Amino acid sequence: RRRQFPRYYFVSEADLLDILSNGGTPAKVLIHTSKVYLSTKTLVLSDDLDTDGRPSATKWIAGVGSEETDFEPRVPLKGKVEIYMQTVLDAMKTTLF
C-alpha cells in the first residue's frame, strides 16, 4: 500500500492501520488528514452521497490560519483509500496550480 501512496511511509504504523481499516468510511479517515497532507487541517465532505454511498470532498481547510480552498470540481472518494487519497492530492495540486 505504501508503494501506491508513498505518503504512507511518513505515517506511524498505528495511524496507517487505522486509515486502512476505516478506508471504506472516508469520514473516519479525516482525523488523519493533517498527518498525510502537509499544512492541511481537514477535508470538508459533501452531505449528498453517490451511488456507492460515498461522499465527495468539496474543500480543504489549511492547518495554518483559516484558509479554505474549494475543489473544482468536487473530488469523488471512490475505490480503495490509497487511491482516493492520491486523487485528493492530485486535485489539491490542480486547484492550486
Residue frames relative to the residue before (quaternion, step in Angstrom):
aa qw qx qy qz dx dy dz
R 1.0000 0.0000 0.0000 0.0000 0.00 0.00 0.00
R 0.6333 0.5392 -0.3351 0.4426 3.57 1.07 -0.67
R 0.6097 0.5369 -0.3563 0.4615 3.57 1.12 -0.51
Q 0.6697 0.4993 -0.2986 0.4615 3.58 1.05 -0.71
F 0.7805 0.0739 -0.0373 0.6197 3.59 1.12 -0.66
P 0.2690 -0.8422 0.4439 0.1460 3.60 0.19 1.29
R 0.5551 0.6090 -0.4092 0.3918 3.63 1.11 -0.37
Y 0.5330 0.6233 -0.4053 0.4039 3.59 1.21 -0.27
Y 0.5498 0.6138 -0.3998 0.4014 3.61 1.19 -0.40
F 0.7280 0.4296 -0.2226 0.4857 3.59 1.17 -0.60
V 0.5842 0.5396 -0.3664 0.4830 3.57 1.31 0.25
S 0.5342 -0.6361 0.4438 0.3363 3.58 -0.98 0.79
E 0.6583 -0.5207 0.3745 0.3941 3.56 -1.24 0.46
A 0.6570 0.5142 -0.3137 0.4534 3.60 0.95 -0.86
D 0.6680 0.4846 -0.3017 0.4775 3.59 0.95 -0.85
L 0.6442 0.5228 -0.3231 0.4552 3.57 0.97 -0.83
L 0.6421 0.5163 -0.3218 0.4665 3.57 0.96 -0.82
D 0.6574 0.4992 -0.3080 0.4731 3.59 0.98 -0.82
I 0.6361 0.5245 -0.3264 0.4623 3.60 0.98 -0.82
L 0.7102 0.4666 -0.2666 0.4548 3.57 0.81 -0.99
S 0.6890 0.4773 -0.2971 0.4574 3.59 0.98 -0.75
N 0.7475 0.3457 -0.2088 0.5274 3.61 1.16 -0.51
G 0.3094 0.8087 -0.4604 0.1959 3.58 1.24 0.25
G 0.6357 0.5383 -0.3302 0.4440 3.59 1.12 -0.54
T 0.7203 0.3222 -0.2094 0.5775 3.57 1.30 -0.26
P 0.2777 -0.8206 0.4722 0.1628 3.60 0.11 1.27
A 0.6023 0.5712 -0.3725 0.4150 3.63 1.02 -0.62
K 0.6644 0.4970 -0.3063 0.4667 3.61 1.08 -0.63
V 0.6358 0.5295 -0.3220 0.4601 3.58 1.19 -0.46
L 0.5212 0.6873 -0.3948 0.3164 3.60 1.19 -0.48
I 0.5996 0.5768 -0.3806 0.4035 3.62 1.06 -0.55
H 0.6938 0.4564 -0.2650 0.4899 3.59 1.23 -0.37
T 0.3632 0.7717 -0.4673 0.2328 3.60 1.27 0.00
S 0.6962 0.4813 -0.2896 0.4470 3.59 0.84 -0.91
K 0.6500 0.5119 -0.3159 0.4644 3.58 1.20 -0.41
V 0.7062 0.4516 -0.2431 0.4881 3.56 1.22 -0.52
Y 0.7867 0.2471 -0.1141 0.5541 3.59 0.90 -0.97
L 0.4742 -0.6986 0.4681 0.2607 3.56 -0.79 1.05
S 0.8664 0.0358 -0.0652 0.4939 3.58 -1.00 0.95
T 0.5492 0.5688 -0.4183 0.4470 3.56 1.05 0.73
K 0.3336 -0.7590 0.5291 0.1809 3.54 -0.74 1.08
T 0.7704 -0.2193 0.1807 0.5707 3.57 0.82 -1.00
L 0.4013 -0.6491 0.5772 0.2907 3.53 -1.37 0.08
V 0.3084 -0.7119 0.5945 0.2114 3.56 -1.19 0.55
L 0.2069 -0.7978 0.5602 0.0829 3.55 -0.73 1.11
S 0.5126 -0.6381 0.4820 0.3128 3.55 -1.15 0.66
D 0.5147 -0.6417 0.4773 0.3091 3.55 -1.21 0.52
D 0.6743 0.4706 -0.2972 0.4852 3.56 1.11 -0.65
L 0.2936 -0.7721 0.5485 0.1295 3.54 -0.94 0.99
D 0.4690 -0.6515 0.5080 0.3122 3.57 -1.19 0.51
T 0.7607 -0.3848 0.2592 0.4540 3.59 -1.26 -0.13
D 0.6699 0.4813 -0.2914 0.4844 3.59 1.21 -0.49
G 0.5255 -0.6455 0.4039 0.3795 3.58 1.27 -0.06
R 0.5489 0.6041 -0.3888 0.4274 3.56 1.25 0.44
P 0.4210 -0.6917 0.5188 0.2740 3.61 -1.05 0.68
S 0.3721 -0.6638 0.5835 0.2835 3.54 -1.38 -0.04
A 0.4339 -0.6520 0.5429 0.3032 3.56 -1.19 0.50
T 0.2141 -0.8107 0.5367 0.0945 3.57 -0.74 1.06
K 0.7938 -0.0810 0.0641 0.5994 3.61 1.14 -0.62
W 0.2426 -0.7347 0.5982 0.2084 3.54 -1.29 0.12
I 0.3213 -0.7377 0.5724 0.1582 3.52 -1.20 0.71
A 0.4547 -0.7086 0.4777 0.2509 3.55 -0.82 1.06
G 0.4982 -0.6690 0.4752 0.2801 3.54 -1.14 0.69
V 0.7148 0.3347 -0.2164 0.5746 3.57 1.25 -0.38
G 0.8034 0.1615 -0.1461 0.5541 3.58 -0.71 1.02
S 0.5237 -0.6333 0.4670 0.3264 3.55 -1.15 -0.56
E 0.2858 0.7846 -0.5018 0.2256 3.56 1.07 0.69
E 0.0923 -0.7657 0.6356 0.0343 3.54 -1.03 0.93
T 0.0911 -0.7972 0.5965 0.0204 3.55 -0.91 0.95
D 0.3399 -0.7545 0.5316 0.1805 3.55 -0.78 1.08
F 0.3893 -0.6606 0.5850 0.2644 3.53 -1.15 0.70
E 0.0209 -0.7884 0.6148 0.0083 3.56 -0.97 0.80
P 0.4910 -0.3640 -0.7405 0.2794 1.68 -0.65 2.39
R 0.7252 -0.3854 0.3202 0.4723 3.55 -1.32 -0.06
V 0.3642 -0.7310 0.5377 0.2094 3.56 -1.14 0.64
P 0.2959 -0.7624 0.5440 0.1875 3.61 -0.51 1.12
L 0.2729 -0.7601 0.5712 0.1468 3.58 -0.93 0.90
K 0.2117 0.7977 -0.5200 0.2203 3.53 0.49 1.29
G 0.7629 0.3786 -0.2778 0.4443 3.52 -1.22 0.51
K 0.7605 -0.3362 0.2752 0.4825 3.53 -1.28 -0.43
V 0.6588 -0.5535 0.3467 0.3734 3.54 -1.17 0.64
E 0.6697 0.4927 -0.3227 0.4524 3.61 0.90 -0.77
I 0.6214 0.5303 -0.3390 0.4666 3.59 1.15 -0.56
Y 0.7350 0.4065 -0.2699 0.4708 3.60 0.73 -0.92
M 0.5897 0.5381 -0.3904 0.4586 3.62 1.12 -0.36
Q 0.6297 0.5022 -0.3286 0.4932 3.59 1.09 -0.65
T 0.6201 0.5380 -0.3352 0.4623 3.59 1.05 -0.75
V 0.6383 0.5088 -0.3180 0.4823 3.59 1.02 -0.80
L 0.6473 0.5165 -0.3198 0.4604 3.60 0.92 -0.84
D 0.6569 0.5002 -0.3030 0.4759 3.59 0.94 -0.86
A 0.6520 0.5112 -0.3090 0.4669 3.59 1.03 -0.81
M 0.6050 0.5437 -0.3542 0.4614 3.59 1.08 -0.67
K 0.6683 0.4974 -0.2971 0.4666 3.57 0.91 -0.93
T 0.6638 0.5065 -0.3013 0.4604 3.58 0.92 -0.92
T 0.6589 0.5164 -0.3095 0.4510 3.58 0.95 -0.84
L 0.7210 0.4468 -0.2572 0.4630 3.59 0.93 -0.85
F 0.7736 0.2972 -0.1671 0.5341 3.57 1.03 -0.71
